[in-house]
């Protein structure tokens, strides 16, 4: 890594002058005009400096997966249990269709958006899942809506190595 160093000129602070303009002028390095910054340029002229610069520029163009390269998918049908629906969701990397393990799902919402009633929401609780790449949720829709209906489970997750937040919605049929 290249580190910019101060020029070898005299740049030590001097006593405070009578006004700010004189003080600013007194803090400038007293070097010949072409000598300022020679350490930086000599580092770039070396083989090491050129290699480091090429690697730095090449690294900035490397392709990184985007949040749009992931998708949430429903796994099977929701299981009904006394006013709760157990829902399994898989997070998939679209390019290789492999499930993504270890994502941190930090935002969940279940609502009746598919039925044009998005303001009707139900509590969602994450529960442990036994399968890698699969995330389980318990949706308590029974007290909200006492008949079968179409629901949307909206999720937001952080995937390791991914800068953007992965967001997605899974539509499902839930029973009370």
C-alpha positions as CSV (number, residue, x, y, z in Angstrom):
1,X,0.0,0.0,0.0
2,X,1.4,3.4,-0.9
3,X,1.5,5.9,1.9
4,X,1.9,9.6,1.1
5,X,4.7,11.1,3.2
6,X,5.4,14.7,3.9
7,X,8.1,16.3,1.8
8,X,11.6,16.5,3.3
9,X,11.4,20.2,3.3
10,X,11.1,22.4,6.4
11,X,7.4,22.5,7.2
12,X,7.6,22.9,11.0
13,X,5.1,25.4,12.4
14,X,6.3,28.8,13.2
15,X,5.2,31.3,15.7
16,X,1.8,32.8,15.2
17,X,2.0,35.9,13.0
18,X,0.1,39.1,13.6
19,X,-2.7,38.1,11.2
20,X,-4.1,34.9,9.7
21,X,-2.7,35.6,6.2
22,X,0.8,35.8,7.5
23,X,0.3,32.8,9.7
24,X,-1.0,30.7,6.7
25,X,2.0,31.8,4.7
26,X,4.4,30.9,7.5
27,X,3.0,27.3,7.6
28,X,3.8,26.6,4.0
29,X,6.8,24.3,3.5
30,X,9.9,26.2,2.5
31,X,11.0,24.0,-0.4
32,X,12.0,24.6,-4.0
33,X,9.0,24.5,-6.2
34,X,9.6,21.2,-7.9
35,X,10.6,19.3,-4.7
36,X,7.2,19.3,-3.0
37,X,5.7,15.8,-3.1
38,X,8.7,14.1,-4.6
39,X,8.3,11.2,-2.2
40,X,4.9,10.4,-3.5
41,X,6.0,10.6,-7.2
42,X,9.2,8.6,-6.6
43,X,7.0,5.8,-4.9
44,X,4.8,5.7,-8.1
45,X,7.9,5.6,-10.3
46,X,9.2,2.5,-8.7
47,X,8.2,-1.0,-9.8
48,X,6.4,-1.6,-6.6
49,X,4.5,1.7,-6.9
50,X,3.3,0.9,-10.4
51,X,2.2,-2.6,-9.4
52,X,0.3,-1.3,-6.4
53,X,-1.4,1.3,-8.6
54,X,-2.4,-1.3,-11.2
55,X,-3.8,-3.6,-8.5
56,X,-5.7,-0.8,-6.9
57,X,-7.3,0.2,-10.2
58,X,-8.0,-3.4,-11.1
59,X,-9.6,-4.1,-7.8
60,X,-12.1,-1.2,-8.3
61,X,-13.5,-2.8,-11.4
62,X,-14.1,-6.3,-10.0
63,X,-17.7,-7.4,-10.3
64,X,-19.6,-7.8,-7.0
65,X,-23.0,-9.4,-6.7
66,X,-25.8,-7.1,-6.1
67,X,-28.9,-7.4,-3.9
68,X,-30.9,-8.1,-7.1
69,X,-28.9,-11.3,-7.5
70,X,-30.8,-12.9,-4.6
71,X,-34.4,-14.0,-4.2
72,X,-36.6,-15.3,-1.4
73,X,-38.7,-18.4,-2.2
74,X,-41.4,-20.2,-0.4
75,X,-40.5,-23.7,0.7
76,X,-43.6,-25.9,0.7
77,X,-47.0,-24.9,2.1
78,X,-47.4,-23.1,5.4
79,X,-48.2,-25.4,8.3
80,X,-51.2,-24.3,10.4
81,X,-51.1,-24.7,14.2
82,X,-53.7,-23.0,16.4
83,X,-53.9,-19.5,14.8
84,X,-50.2,-19.6,13.7
85,X,-48.8,-20.4,10.3
86,X,-45.3,-21.9,10.2
87,X,-43.7,-20.6,7.0
88,X,-40.4,-21.8,5.5
89,X,-38.5,-19.4,3.2
90,X,-35.3,-20.0,1.3
91,X,-32.9,-17.3,0.2
92,X,-31.3,-18.2,-3.2
93,X,-28.4,-16.8,-5.1
94,X,-29.9,-16.6,-8.6
95,X,-26.7,-17.1,-10.6
96,X,-26.1,-20.6,-9.3
97,X,-29.5,-21.3,-7.6
98,X,-27.8,-22.3,-4.3
99,X,-29.4,-21.5,-1.0
100,X,-27.6,-18.8,1.1
101,X,-26.9,-19.7,4.7
102,X,-26.0,-17.3,7.4
103,X,-28.0,-14.3,6.2
104,X,-29.2,-12.0,8.9
105,X,-32.9,-11.3,8.4
106,X,-33.5,-8.1,10.3
107,X,-36.9,-7.0,9.0
108,X,-40.1,-8.9,8.6
109,X,-43.7,-8.0,7.8
110,X,-46.8,-10.0,7.0
111,X,-49.7,-8.2,5.5
112,X,-52.7,-8.7,3.3
113,X,-51.4,-6.7,0.4
114,X,-52.3,-9.3,-2.2
115,X,-56.0,-8.9,-1.1
116,X,-55.7,-5.1,-1.4
117,X,-55.6,-4.8,2.4
118,X,-52.0,-4.0,3.1
119,X,-52.8,-2.2,6.3
120,X,-53.9,-5.5,7.8
121,X,-50.7,-6.9,9.2
122,X,-50.0,-9.8,11.5
123,X,-47.1,-10.4,14.0
124,X,-44.1,-12.3,12.6
125,X,-41.6,-14.2,14.7
126,X,-38.4,-15.8,13.5
127,X,-38.0,-19.4,14.7
128,X,-34.9,-21.7,14.4
129,X,-34.7,-23.7,11.2
130,X,-33.1,-27.1,10.9
131,X,-32.2,-26.8,7.2
132,X,-29.3,-24.7,6.0
133,X,-30.3,-21.8,3.8
134,X,-33.9,-22.0,5.0
135,X,-35.4,-19.5,7.4
136,X,-38.6,-20.2,9.4
137,X,-41.2,-17.8,10.5
138,X,-44.3,-18.0,12.6
139,X,-47.1,-15.7,11.4
140,X,-50.0,-15.1,13.9
141,X,-52.7,-14.3,11.4
142,X,-55.6,-16.0,13.3
143,X,-56.6,-13.1,15.5
144,X,-56.2,-10.7,12.5
145,X,-58.2,-12.5,9.9
146,X,-60.4,-15.5,10.7
147,X,-60.6,-17.0,7.2
148,X,-58.2,-18.2,4.6
149,X,-56.5,-15.4,2.6
150,X,-53.6,-14.3,0.5
151,X,-50.7,-12.7,2.4
152,X,-47.4,-11.2,1.6
153,X,-44.3,-11.9,3.7
154,X,-41.8,-9.1,3.1
155,X,-38.2,-9.6,4.3
156,X,-35.0,-7.7,4.4
157,X,-31.7,-9.4,5.0
158,X,-28.0,-8.8,5.1
159,X,-25.8,-11.4,3.2
160,X,-22.2,-11.8,4.2
161,X,-19.9,-10.1,1.7
162,X,-22.8,-8.1,0.2
163,X,-22.9,-4.4,0.6
164,X,-26.6,-3.9,-0.2
165,X,-29.6,-5.1,1.7
166,X,-31.4,-7.9,0.1
167,X,-35.2,-7.3,0.1
168,X,-38.0,-9.5,-1.2
169,X,-41.6,-10.5,-0.9
170,X,-43.1,-13.9,-0.9
171,X,-46.8,-14.3,-1.6
172,X,-48.6,-17.1,0.2
173,X,-52.0,-18.5,1.2
174,X,-52.5,-18.6,5.0
175,X,-55.3,-20.2,7.1
176,X,-56.3,-19.0,10.5
